[in-house]
Amino acid sequence: MNDQQLNPAEDQFDQWIDGLLVSEEAIPTVPTSVRSRVQLALRRKQRNMWALRGLVSAAVLGAVLLLPKIEPLKTAPKFAALPTATTTIQPIATFVGSGDTIVIPIVSPHPEVTIVQVYPTTSALQRWRQKNPFTLTRTSPKGS
């Protein structure tokens, strides 16, 4: 217990709890009639669940055995090929790379379009910085 002063009702309650924890006789027992009714209800519920599981499995098995079988197609369906118009398109722009660039092609959704990413090499970047010393600004992601 703690050093605080308990009122009489709390003191009696604490003594009653302590007595229950120490004594095995103070633990109330369930009457036999109530226990037998609960056990009977549990057995009945368990028996009903087993019967329901059996009915469901029988229904699934019957459906699998009695439903008509779906047979695969013996021949592949025939499709007519439509003529496609083939035209040659003159390129609108062409890319000519030099020796101081790195060009990486990117996949395009259209077969007649080519997308490329162009990166300068170290020497080309250094030459560009010498020609344009104040045009390159850098910022950090946080803005500082």
C-alpha positions as CSV (number, residue, x, y, z in Angstrom):
1,M,0.0,0.0,0.0
2,N,1.0,3.6,-0.3
3,D,1.5,6.1,2.5
4,Q,-1.7,8.0,1.7
5,Q,-4.7,7.8,4.0
6,L,-7.5,5.6,2.4
7,N,-11.1,6.3,3.2
8,P,-12.9,3.3,4.9
9,A,-14.7,2.2,1.7
10,E,-11.5,2.0,-0.3
11,D,-9.7,0.3,2.6
12,Q,-12.5,-2.4,2.7
13,F,-12.4,-2.9,-1.0
14,D,-8.6,-3.3,-1.0
15,Q,-8.8,-5.9,1.8
16,W,-11.5,-7.8,-0.1
17,I,-9.3,-7.8,-3.2
18,D,-6.3,-9.0,-1.2
19,G,-8.4,-11.7,0.3
20,L,-9.5,-12.9,-3.1
21,L,-6.0,-13.0,-4.3
22,V,-4.8,-15.1,-1.3
23,S,-7.7,-17.5,-0.9
24,E,-8.8,-20.1,-3.4
25,E,-12.1,-20.6,-1.7
26,A,-13.3,-17.0,-2.5
27,I,-13.2,-17.6,-6.3
28,P,-16.9,-18.1,-7.3
29,T,-17.6,-21.3,-9.2
30,V,-20.1,-21.6,-12.1
31,P,-23.1,-23.7,-11.3
32,T,-23.2,-27.1,-13.0
33,S,-26.5,-26.4,-14.8
34,V,-25.2,-23.2,-16.4
35,R,-21.9,-24.9,-17.4
36,S,-23.8,-27.8,-19.0
37,R,-26.1,-25.4,-20.9
38,V,-23.1,-23.4,-22.3
39,Q,-21.3,-26.6,-23.3
40,L,-24.4,-27.9,-25.0
41,A,-24.8,-24.6,-26.9
42,L,-21.1,-24.7,-28.0
43,R,-21.4,-28.3,-29.2
44,R,-24.6,-27.5,-31.1
45,K,-22.9,-24.5,-32.8
46,Q,-19.8,-26.6,-33.7
47,R,-22.0,-29.4,-35.1
48,N,-23.9,-26.9,-37.2
49,M,-20.7,-25.4,-38.6
50,W,-19.4,-28.8,-39.6
51,A,-22.8,-29.5,-41.3
52,L,-22.6,-26.1,-43.2
53,R,-19.0,-26.8,-44.3
54,G,-20.1,-30.2,-45.6
55,L,-23.0,-28.7,-47.6
56,V,-20.8,-26.0,-49.1
57,S,-18.1,-28.5,-50.1
58,A,-20.7,-30.9,-51.6
59,A,-22.2,-27.9,-53.6
60,V,-18.8,-26.9,-54.9
61,L,-18.0,-30.5,-55.9
62,G,-21.3,-31.0,-57.6
63,A,-20.9,-27.7,-59.5
64,V,-17.5,-28.8,-60.7
65,L,-18.6,-32.2,-61.8
66,L,-22.0,-31.3,-63.3
67,L,-21.2,-28.0,-65.2
68,P,-20.3,-28.4,-68.8
69,K,-16.7,-28.4,-69.6
70,I,-15.3,-25.5,-71.6
71,E,-13.2,-26.8,-74.4
72,P,-10.4,-24.7,-75.9
73,L,-10.6,-23.5,-79.5
74,K,-9.1,-26.0,-81.9
75,T,-8.3,-23.4,-84.5
76,A,-7.1,-19.8,-84.0
77,P,-9.6,-17.2,-85.2
78,K,-8.8,-15.7,-88.6
79,F,-8.2,-12.0,-88.9
80,A,-8.1,-10.0,-92.1
81,A,-5.1,-7.8,-92.4
82,L,-6.1,-4.3,-93.4
83,P,-3.8,-2.4,-95.8
84,T,-1.9,0.3,-94.1
85,A,-0.8,3.5,-95.8
86,T,2.9,3.7,-95.9
87,T,4.3,7.2,-96.3
88,T,7.8,8.4,-95.9
89,I,8.1,11.6,-93.9
90,Q,11.0,13.9,-94.4
91,P,12.7,14.6,-91.1
92,I,11.9,18.0,-89.7
93,A,15.1,18.3,-87.8
94,T,18.3,16.4,-87.7
95,F,20.8,16.2,-84.9
96,V,24.5,16.4,-85.5
97,G,26.6,15.7,-82.5
98,S,30.2,16.6,-82.0
99,G,32.9,14.8,-80.2
100,D,32.5,16.6,-77.0
101,T,28.8,15.6,-76.3
102,I,27.2,12.5,-74.9
103,V,23.9,11.7,-76.6
104,I,21.5,9.1,-75.0
105,P,18.4,8.1,-77.0
106,I,15.1,7.7,-75.1
107,V,12.3,5.4,-76.0
108,S,9.5,7.2,-77.9
109,P,5.9,6.2,-78.1
110,H,5.9,6.9,-81.8
111,P,8.1,4.9,-84.1
112,E,9.0,7.8,-86.3
113,V,10.1,10.1,-83.4
114,T,13.5,10.0,-81.8
115,I,14.1,11.7,-78.5
116,V,17.7,12.2,-77.3
117,Q,19.2,13.7,-74.1
118,V,22.4,15.6,-74.8
119,Y,25.1,16.0,-72.1
120,P,28.3,18.0,-72.4
121,T,31.6,16.3,-71.7
122,T,33.8,17.8,-69.0
123,S,35.9,19.7,-71.5
124,A,32.9,21.2,-73.3
125,L,31.4,22.3,-69.9
126,Q,34.7,23.9,-68.9
127,R,34.8,25.8,-72.2
128,W,31.2,27.0,-71.8
129,R,31.9,28.2,-68.2
130,Q,34.9,30.2,-69.5
131,K,32.9,31.9,-72.2
132,N,29.9,32.6,-69.9
133,P,31.2,33.0,-66.3
134,F,28.1,34.6,-64.8
135,T,25.2,32.8,-66.5
136,L,25.4,29.5,-64.6
137,T,23.7,29.8,-61.2
138,R,23.3,27.0,-58.8
139,T,20.7,26.7,-56.0
140,S,20.2,24.1,-53.4
141,P,16.9,22.2,-53.1
142,K,16.2,24.0,-49.9
143,G,16.7,27.4,-51.5
144,S,19.6,28.4,-49.3
